[in-house]
Amino acid sequence: MGKVCLVGCTDLVIDDVTPRATFDGVTLREGDQITLDGDTGMVYGGAVQVVTEPLANLQQRLLRLRNR
């Protein structure tokens, strides 16, 4: 689906009234850009440059399953 979901983030405080969120002493306002790393669970303020690398091991395993 192209979306990252981060769950279990107990330090995140969301204020629906203002609307803003606070995390680790940083306040984010509606419309602020963040980057979520779905592999590590890290949250970054702003847009982080993303490098997509093919998952060679996974690709090989899937090809082996397909060829059975």
The first five atom37 places (N, CA, C, CB, O) and aatype in JSON, in Angstrom:
{
  "aatype": [12, 7, 11, 19, 4, 10, 19, 7, 4, 16, 3, 10, 19, 9, 3, 3, 19, 16, 14, 1, 0, 16, 13, 3, 7, 19, 16, 10, 1, 6, 7, 3, 5, 9, 16, 10, 3, 7, 3, 16, 7, 12, 19, 18, 7, 7, 0, 19, 5, 19, 19, 16, 6, 14, 10, 0, 2, 10, 5, 5, 1, 10, 10, 1, 10, 1, 2, 1],
  "atom_mask": [
    [1, 1, 1, 1, 1],
    [1, 1, 1, 0, 1],
    [1, 1, 1, 1, 1],
    [1, 1, 1, 1, 1],
    [1, 1, 1, 1, 1],
    [1, 1, 1, 1, 1],
    [1, 1, 1, 1, 1],
    [1, 1, 1, 0, 1],
    [1, 1, 1, 1, 1],
    [1, 1, 1, 1, 1],
    [1, 1, 1, 1, 1],
    [1, 1, 1, 1, 1],
    [1, 1, 1, 1, 1],
    [1, 1, 1, 1, 1],
    [1, 1, 1, 1, 1],
    [1, 1, 1, 1, 1],
    [1, 1, 1, 1, 1],
    [1, 1, 1, 1, 1],
    [1, 1, 1, 1, 1],
    [1, 1, 1, 1, 1],
    [1, 1, 1, 1, 1],
    [1, 1, 1, 1, 1],
    [1, 1, 1, 1, 1],
    [1, 1, 1, 1, 1],
    [1, 1, 1, 0, 1],
    [1, 1, 1, 1, 1],
    [1, 1, 1, 1, 1],
    [1, 1, 1, 1, 1],
    [1, 1, 1, 1, 1],
    [1, 1, 1, 1, 1],
    [1, 1, 1, 0, 1],
    [1, 1, 1, 1, 1],
    [1, 1, 1, 1, 1],
    [1, 1, 1, 1, 1],
    [1, 1, 1, 1, 1],
    [1, 1, 1, 1, 1],
    [1, 1, 1, 1, 1],
    [1, 1, 1, 0, 1],
    [1, 1, 1, 1, 1],
    [1, 1, 1, 1, 1],
    [1, 1, 1, 0, 1],
    [1, 1, 1, 1, 1],
    [1, 1, 1, 1, 1],
    [1, 1, 1, 1, 1],
    [1, 1, 1, 0, 1],
    [1, 1, 1, 0, 1],
    [1, 1, 1, 1, 1],
    [1, 1, 1, 1, 1],
    [1, 1, 1, 1, 1],
    [1, 1, 1, 1, 1],
    [1, 1, 1, 1, 1],
    [1, 1, 1, 1, 1],
    [1, 1, 1, 1, 1],
    [1, 1, 1, 1, 1],
    [1, 1, 1, 1, 1],
    [1, 1, 1, 1, 1],
    [1, 1, 1, 1, 1],
    [1, 1, 1, 1, 1],
    [1, 1, 1, 1, 1],
    [1, 1, 1, 1, 1],
    [1, 1, 1, 1, 1],
    [1, 1, 1, 1, 1],
    [1, 1, 1, 1, 1],
    [1, 1, 1, 1, 1],
    [1, 1, 1, 1, 1],
    [1, 1, 1, 1, 1],
    [1, 1, 1, 1, 1],
    [1, 1, 1, 1, 1]
  ],
  "atom_positions": [
    [[0.82, -1.19, 0.0], [0.0, 0.0, 0.0], [0.86, 1.26, 0.0], [-0.93, 0.0, 1.19], [0.35, 2.36, -0.22]],
    [[2.15, 1.1, 0.24], [3.04, 2.25, 0.2], [3.0, 3.14, 1.42], [0.0, 0.0, 0.0], [3.48, 4.27, 1.39]],
    [[2.43, 2.63, 2.51], [2.33, 3.42, 3.75], [3.04, 2.69, 4.88], [0.84, 3.69, 4.12], [3.04, 1.46, 4.94]],
    [[3.64, 3.45, 5.76], [4.31, 2.9, 6.93], [3.42, 3.1, 8.14], [5.71, 3.56, 7.15], [2.81, 4.16, 8.29]],
    [[3.32, 2.1, 8.98], [2.53, 2.19, 10.2], [3.47, 1.98, 11.38], [1.36, 1.15, 10.21], [4.18, 0.98, 11.45]],
    [[3.46, 2.91, 12.31], [4.29, 2.81, 13.5], [3.36, 2.64, 14.69], [5.23, 4.07, 13.66], [2.55, 3.53, 14.97]],
    [[3.47, 1.52, 15.4], [2.58, 1.24, 16.52], [3.38, 1.1, 17.81], [1.76, -0.04, 16.26], [4.59, 0.87, 17.78]],
    [[2.7, 1.25, 18.93], [3.34, 1.06, 20.22], [4.24, 2.21, 20.62], [0.0, 0.0, 0.0], [5.18, 2.02, 21.39]],
    [[4.0, 3.38, 20.11], [4.83, 4.55, 20.4], [4.23, 5.27, 21.61], [4.91, 5.5, 19.15], [3.51, 6.25, 21.46]],
    [[4.54, 4.78, 22.8], [3.91, 5.29, 24.02], [4.37, 6.7, 24.39], [4.21, 4.36, 25.17], [3.7, 7.36, 25.17]],
    [[5.49, 7.16, 23.85], [6.0, 8.51, 24.17], [5.35, 9.6, 23.33], [7.49, 8.55, 23.98], [5.56, 10.78, 23.58]],
    [[4.58, 9.21, 22.33], [3.92, 10.17, 21.46], [2.64, 10.67, 22.13], [3.61, 9.55, 20.08], [1.77, 9.88, 22.49]],
    [[2.53, 11.99, 22.28], [1.34, 12.6, 22.87], [0.66, 13.43, 21.79], [1.7, 13.49, 24.12], [1.24, 14.38, 21.27]],
    [[-0.57, 13.06, 21.46], [-1.32, 13.74, 20.4], [-2.41, 14.59, 21.03], [-1.92, 12.72, 19.4], [-3.22, 14.11, 21.83]],
    [[-2.43, 15.87, 20.67], [-3.45, 16.81, 21.14], [-4.39, 17.09, 19.98], [-2.8, 18.14, 21.69], [-4.04, 17.81, 19.04]],
    [[-5.58, 16.51, 20.03], [-6.54, 16.66, 18.94], [-7.11, 18.08, 18.84], [-7.68, 15.68, 19.11], [-7.58, 18.48, 17.78]],
    [[-7.07, 18.84, 19.92], [-7.68, 20.16, 19.94], [-6.84, 21.18, 19.18], [-7.9, 20.62, 21.37], [-7.39, 21.98, 18.43]],
    [[-5.5, 21.16, 19.37], [-4.68, 22.25, 18.82], [-4.37, 22.2, 17.33], [-3.42, 22.28, 19.54], [-4.12, 23.32, 16.87]],
    [[-4.32, 21.28, 16.53], [-3.82, 19.92, 16.58], [-2.29, 19.88, 16.48], [-4.44, 19.09, 15.45], [-1.69, 20.47, 15.58]],
    [[-1.69, 19.2, 17.41], [-0.23, 19.04, 17.43], [0.11, 17.76, 18.19], [0.47, 20.28, 18.08], [-0.73, 17.18, 18.88]],
    [[1.34, 17.35, 18.04], [1.83, 16.15, 18.72], [3.19, 16.45, 19.3], [1.88, 14.94, 17.75], [3.96, 17.23, 18.74]],
    [[3.49, 15.84, 20.42], [4.79, 16.0, 21.06], [5.43, 14.64, 21.2], [4.65, 16.71, 22.44], [4.8, 13.66, 21.61]],
    [[6.7, 14.6, 20.86], [7.47, 13.36, 20.93], [8.91, 13.69, 21.26], [7.37, 12.56, 19.6], [9.57, 14.44, 20.53]],
    [[9.39, 13.14, 22.35], [10.8, 13.32, 22.74], [11.17, 14.8, 22.82], [11.72, 12.61, 21.75], [12.27, 15.2, 22.42]],
    [[10.25, 15.64, 23.36], [10.52, 17.05, 23.54], [10.35, 17.9, 22.29], [0.0, 0.0, 0.0], [10.57, 19.11, 22.34]],
    [[9.96, 17.29, 21.19], [9.76, 18.02, 19.93], [8.27, 18.13, 19.66], [10.49, 17.31, 18.73], [7.54, 17.14, 19.76]],
    [[7.82, 19.34, 19.33], [6.41, 19.54, 19.01], [6.24, 19.6, 17.5], [5.87, 20.83, 19.67], [6.92, 20.35, 16.8]],
    [[5.32, 18.78, 17.02], [4.98, 18.76, 15.6], [3.58, 19.32, 15.44], [5.09, 17.33, 15.0], [2.68, 18.97, 16.21]],
    [[3.4, 20.17, 14.45], [2.09, 20.73, 14.18], [1.51, 20.1, 12.92], [2.17, 22.27, 14.03], [2.24, 19.56, 12.09]],
    [[0.2, 20.17, 12.8], [-0.45, 19.61, 11.63], [0.18, 20.18, 10.37], [-1.97, 19.9, 11.65], [0.34, 21.39, 10.24]],
    [[0.55, 19.3, 9.46], [1.19, 19.71, 8.21], [2.71, 19.59, 8.23], [0.0, 0.0, 0.0], [3.34, 19.61, 7.18]],
    [[3.32, 19.46, 9.44], [4.76, 19.26, 9.52], [5.11, 17.92, 8.88], [5.26, 19.31, 10.99], [4.36, 16.95, 9.0]],
    [[6.22, 17.88, 8.21], [6.63, 16.66, 7.54], [7.52, 15.83, 8.46], [7.36, 16.98, 6.24], [8.41, 16.36, 9.12]],
    [[7.28, 14.52, 8.5], [8.12, 13.6, 9.24], [8.42, 12.4, 8.35], [7.43, 13.15, 10.57], [7.75, 12.18, 7.34]],
    [[9.43, 11.65, 8.73], [9.77, 10.43, 8.03], [9.77, 9.3, 9.03], [11.16, 10.55, 7.32], [10.39, 9.4, 10.09]],
    [[9.06, 8.21, 8.71], [9.02, 7.02, 9.55], [9.83, 5.92, 8.9], [7.56, 6.57, 9.8], [9.65, 5.63, 7.72]],
    [[10.72, 5.3, 9.67], [11.48, 4.16, 9.18], [10.78, 2.9, 9.66], [12.97, 4.21, 9.67], [10.86, 2.55, 10.84]],
    [[10.1, 2.23, 8.76], [9.34, 1.04, 9.1], [10.2, -0.14, 9.51], [0.0, 0.0, 0.0], [9.7, -1.07, 10.14]],
    [[11.48, -0.13, 9.18], [12.37, -1.23, 9.57], [12.87, -1.07, 10.99], [13.55, -1.31, 8.61], [12.95, -2.04, 11.74]],
    [[13.22, 0.16, 11.37], [13.83, 0.37, 12.69], [12.87, 0.99, 13.7], [15.04, 1.25, 12.55], [13.12, 0.95, 14.9]],
    [[11.77, 1.58, 13.21], [10.84, 2.26, 14.1], [11.26, 3.69, 14.43], [0.0, 0.0, 0.0], [10.63, 4.34, 15.26]],
    [[12.3, 4.18, 13.8], [12.78, 5.54, 14.05], [11.85, 6.56, 13.39], [14.22, 5.72, 13.52], [11.28, 6.31, 12.33]],
    [[11.72, 7.71, 14.05], [10.92, 8.83, 13.54], [11.87, 10.01, 13.36], [9.72, 9.18, 14.5], [12.6, 10.37, 14.28]],
    [[11.85, 10.62, 12.18], [12.73, 11.74, 11.87], [11.89, 12.96, 11.52], [13.7, 11.39, 10.72], [10.88, 12.83, 10.82]],
    [[12.29, 14.13, 11.98], [11.65, 15.36, 11.59], [12.07, 15.74, 10.19], [0.0, 0.0, 0.0], [13.25, 15.66, 9.86]],
    [[11.11, 16.16, 9.37], [11.42, 16.56, 8.0], [11.49, 15.37, 7.06], [0.0, 0.0, 0.0], [11.23, 14.23, 7.43]],
    [[11.86, 15.68, 5.83], [11.98, 14.65, 4.8], [13.41, 14.12, 4.8], [11.59, 15.21, 3.38], [14.37, 14.89, 4.74]],
    [[13.54, 12.83, 4.86], [14.85, 12.19, 4.83], [15.03, 11.54, 3.47], [15.01, 11.13, 5.98], [14.11, 10.9, 2.96]],
    [[16.2, 11.72, 2.88], [16.47, 11.11, 1.58], [16.41, 9.59, 1.74], [17.85, 11.56, 1.01], [17.0, 9.03, 2.66]],
    [[15.7, 8.95, 0.84], [15.49, 7.51, 0.92], [16.24, 6.83, -0.22], [13.99, 7.16, 0.86], [16.18, 7.27, -1.37]],
    [[16.95, 5.77, 0.12], [17.62, 4.94, -0.87], [16.97, 3.57, -0.79], [19.18, 4.87, -0.63], [16.99, 2.92, 0.26]],
    [[16.4, 3.13, -1.89], [15.76, 1.82, -1.93], [16.72, 0.83, -2.56], [14.41, 1.87, -2.72], [17.19, 1.02, -3.69]],
    [[17.01, -0.22, -1.81], [17.9, -1.26, -2.31], [17.11, -2.54, -2.47], [19.11, -1.48, -1.36], [16.28, -2.87, -1.62]],
    [[17.35, -3.27, -3.55], [16.61, -4.53, -3.73], [16.98, -5.54, -2.64], [16.91, -5.12, -5.12], [18.12, -5.62, -2.21]],
    [[16.0, -6.27, -2.22], [16.22, -7.3, -1.2], [16.61, -8.59, -1.91], [14.95, -7.51, -0.31], [15.78, -9.46, -2.15]],
    [[17.9, -8.69, -2.25], [18.39, -9.8, -3.07], [18.07, -11.15, -2.45], [19.89, -9.68, -3.27], [17.62, -12.05, -3.16]],
    [[18.29, -11.32, -1.15], [18.02, -12.61, -0.51], [16.54, -12.96, -0.61], [18.46, -12.58, 0.95], [16.19, -14.11, -0.91]],
    [[15.67, -12.01, -0.36], [14.24, -12.25, -0.44], [13.84, -12.58, -1.87], [13.46, -11.04, 0.07], [13.04, -13.48, -2.1]],
    [[14.38, -11.85, -2.81], [14.06, -12.11, -4.21], [14.45, -13.53, -4.61], [14.75, -11.1, -5.12], [13.7, -14.21, -5.3]],
    [[15.62, -13.97, -4.18], [16.08, -15.32, -4.49], [15.17, -16.36, -3.88], [17.51, -15.52, -4.01], [14.83, -17.35, -4.53]],
    [[14.76, -16.16, -2.62], [13.87, -17.11, -1.95], [12.52, -17.19, -2.66], [13.67, -16.71, -0.49], [11.98, -18.28, -2.84]],
    [[11.98, -16.04, -3.07], [10.7, -16.03, -3.76], [10.79, -16.74, -5.11], [10.22, -14.61, -3.95], [9.88, -17.45, -5.51]],
    [[11.9, -16.53, -5.81], [12.08, -17.2, -7.1], [12.16, -18.72, -6.91], [13.35, -16.69, -7.8], [11.62, -19.48, -7.71]],
    [[12.84, -19.15, -5.87], [12.92, -20.6, -5.61], [11.54, -21.17, -5.32], [13.87, -20.89, -4.43], [11.22, -22.27, -5.78]],
    [[10.72, -20.45, -4.55], [9.37, -20.93, -4.25], [8.53, -21.0, -5.52], [8.69, -20.0, -3.22], [7.75, -21.94, -5.71]],
    [[8.68, -20.01, -6.37], [7.91, -19.97, -7.61], [8.28, -21.12, -8.55], [8.12, -18.63, -8.33], [7.43, -21.64, -9.27]],
    [[9.54, -21.51, -8.52], [10.03, -22.54, -9.44], [9.84, -23.96, -8.93], [11.48, -22.3, -9.72], [10.27, -24.91, -9.58]],
    [[9.22, -24.12, -7.78], [9.0, -25.48, -7.25], [7.99, -26.22, -8.06], [8.54, -25.44, -5.82], [7.69, -27.37, -7.76]]
  ]
}
